[in-house]
Amino acid sequence: MQWTGKDKLVWNCIECTHISNESAKATPQQVRAEVWMSLIRGSRGLIYFVHQFKPSFKEAALLDDPEMLAAVTAINTQIRELAPVLNGPNISDAVALEEPSPSAPIAFMAKQHQDTRYVFAVNLGNEPSQATFRLSAASDGFAAEAIGETRSIPVRAGKFGDAFKPYEVHLYRLVHAK
């Protein structure tokens, strides 16, 4: 983003096969983290690197890996569902992160779509972390619904917090508490 002066769209390439390393490849959780790190930091598109060169050449090795294929499919489905939100402008003054951990920092972005505010966050480190998000607008009576999870976090005194495992992603939609 710095190289383009924010004047050009940036796409990132995400590795999801062995490529040339026969003994190691990213896990589905790591691929999901890479995708959200990319989007949160301003990427406007993704390319999945699906080739494998060793031990044998496979042009579309992703298709031979059921676990990774399912993960990439789920990631893309979620991005497509959130596209109207993701394609809107960031609202950088709407949410702040309190006391981020230096050893496992949290990257996040806030978006507004229609009347709903969203916070997308990812742990950038390989250690657990805790994040507390402070909302700028009145938020009493709201909860941070964790998208794709079966939980919501109450917003109290304009704040909500959550725990992050290493490289974990949490996506929140602020909704009226029930």
N, C-alpha and C positions, 0 to 999 in steps of 0.2 A: 504494500500500500504506500509506503514511503517513497519507493522508487517511482511510482506513477504520479506522485503529487496528488493522489486521489482523483486524478483526471481520467483514468482509464479503468475499465472493469477488470477485476482480478478473478481468475479461476485457479483452483488448486487441484493438484493431482494426489489422489489418495491410494496408497498401496494396500492391496488386499489379497496378495498371493505370496508365494515364496520368492518370486522373481529369480534371483541367482543364489539365494541362500537355502540350501536343502534342509537345514535344521531349524530354521526360525521363520516366522511370519507374524504379522500383527494378529491379535485376537479380535473377535467381533466387538468387544468392548472398546478396544483401542481404536478401531476404525470409527466407531460411533463418536468417540472423543475427538479424533482428528477432524471429522466432518464438522462437529459443532465448534471446535476451536477455530476452524477456517471461517465458518459463517459468522460467528460472533466477532471475529477480527476483521470482517468486511468483505470476504470473498462473495462474489455474486454467482458463482457456478462451481461445479465439481466435475472432475474426470476421475473415474476409477481405473487404476492401472491393473489390468486383469491378466497380463501375460506372465508366463513362467518360462525361464530359460534353462534352469537346471533342476533335477537331473536330466530332464528332457524338455524340449520346447513344446509349450502348449499355448496357443494363441489366446484362448479364452479359458484359462485355468479356473477362474472364478466359478464357471458353470459345473466344474467337477468337485466343488467343495460345498456340500449341502448346508453346512452350518454358516459359512461366510455368505453364501448366496442368500440364505434366509435373512441374515442380519442386514446386508446391503439392501435387500428388497424392503425390509421394515423401515430402515432409515429413509429410503427414498419415498416411501408411502407417507411417512410423517412429515417430511419436507414438503411434499406436494400438498398435504392437508394444511400446512402452516404457511404456504406460499403467499396468500394475501397479506399475512402479518409480516413475513420476512421481506417482502417487496416494498413495504412502507418505510418511512423514515425512522431512524433511531430517535428516541426521546432521551437524550443523554442527561438532562437535568431532572428527570422524573424519579430516578432511583440511584442510590449511592450504596457502596459496599463499606461496611464498618469493620475496622480492624482486620484487614486481610492477613492471612498467614504468609510470611515471607518464604517458608519452605514448601508450601503447597498453595500458591495463589489461585484465586478464582477469577476467571474472565467472565464477563456478563455483558448483555445488552438488553435494553428496554425498548419495547415497541408499543405502539397504540394502534389498534385496528377497530374502527367504528367506536363503540363505547367501552371497549375492553382493553386493559393494559396487560402486557406480557413481560416476563423476565426470563431470559434464556441464559443459563450459566453452566460452566464446566470447570472442573478442578484441573489446573495445568500441571500439577505435580504428581509424583509417584508416592505421596503420603496422604493419609486422611486429612481432611480440613473441615473447618466449620465456617459458615458464612452467615452474616446478618445483613439483610437488605433493609435500608431505610427508604421509605416512600415519601416523596415531596408533597403529594396531594393528600387531602383528608382520606383516611382509609379505615376508620372505625367501622366495624360491621362487615369487613371483608375477610377473605381467606385466600391464600395462595394455593390454588389447586395444582397439584403436580400432574402435568399432562402425561398420559401413558402409564401412570402409577395409580394405585387405588388409595390415595391419601390427599389430604389438604392440611395446610398449616394456618392456624389463625394469625391474623395480623393484629398486633397489640401495640398501642402507642406509636402507630405508624411504622412498625418493624415486623419482619418475620425472619426466622433463621432456619438453617438446615445443615445437616451433616453431609459431607461428600467423601466417598471412598476415593482411592487414587484414580485419577482420570475419569471420574464419574460425571455424568451430565444430568442436570435437572432442568426441566422446562416448566414454567409456571404461568398460569392464567389467573388473574385476580378476579374473584367472583364474590358476590354477596354471600356471606356466611349463612348457613342454614340454622 
